[in-house]
């Protein structure tokens, strides 16, 4: 693990940075290097990713769309916590979040269930 929790906020802010040299079907950690770095940081990144989902704002820029960011942030949570714990965390956040952010946590849960198949 990387002992750099102070980098978490910066990495989350730039999570949509796209490695132009990555193939389209590349692993998210290759295409989006911030995802891999956050997973290596561990728990501080997982908690910050959940917090970031709860603070997402609408955007017209495709790579900044909250739905896209949710996918990347959910990859961080699953990469750190594993699928079972990630599902528990998403359900917990879903129960506690406001109406504006419910769709993002629901999307995260759907993504977890889809990944299990």
Buried (B, 14 or more C-beta within 10 A) or exposed (E): EEEBBEBBBEBBEEBBBEEEEBEEEEEBBBBBBBBBBBBBBBEBBBBBBBBBBBEBEEBEEEEBBBEBBBBBBBBBBBBBBEEEEBBEBBBEBBEEBEEEBEBBBBBBBEBBEEEEE
